[in-house]
Amino acid sequence: MEHENLLNHECPACGKTAVSCWVAFDWMKIETRPTAYGKYLICRKDGKIHWETWNGSGWAYNHNEIRFWAVIVPPCS
């Protein structure tokens, strides 16, 4: 996606790379929405960052507040 900003970090314990990817979210652009149900790390327009659930058709939190979301892939999974 054009909105991605990849962050990589190698885990010293197992040598695997953890990957995170911030995606700019705009409710009016379907291509910026997550494609699967689950927990995502989100950044709100006030700058606060926390976990939020995407239920397949929207966020449990007010989607007008959310500006970015990310999938966190742990290094040792």
Residue pairs with C-beta under 8 A, 6 or more apart in sequence:
1 23
1 31
1 32
3 22
3 23
3 24
3 32
4 21
4 22
4 23
5 21
5 22
6 19
6 20
6 21
7 19
7 20
7 21
7 22
8 17
8 18
8 19
9 17
9 18
9 75
10 16
10 17
10 18
10 75
11 17
11 18
11 75
11 76
13 75
13 76
14 75
14 76
16 75
16 76
17 75
18 72
18 73
18 74
18 75
19 73
20 41
20 70
20 71
20 72
20 73
21 70
21 71
22 43
22 68
22 69
22 70
23 32
23 68
23 69
23 70
24 32
24 67
24 68
25 32
25 33
25 42
25 63
25 66
25 67
25 68
25 69
26 32
27 33
27 63
27 64
33 54
34 40
34 54
34 69
34 71
36 54
36 56
37 53
37 54
37 55
37 56
38 53
38 54
39 51
39 52
39 53
39 54
40 51
40 52
40 53
40 54
40 69
40 70
40 71
41 49
41 50
41 51
41 52
41 69
41 70
41 71
41 72
42 49
42 50
42 51
42 52
42 59
42 61
42 66
42 68
42 69
42 70
43 49
43 66
43 67
43 68
43 69
43 70
44 50
44 61
44 65
44 66
44 67
45 65
45 66
45 67
46 65
52 59
52 60
52 61
52 66
52 69
53 59
53 60
54 69
59 66
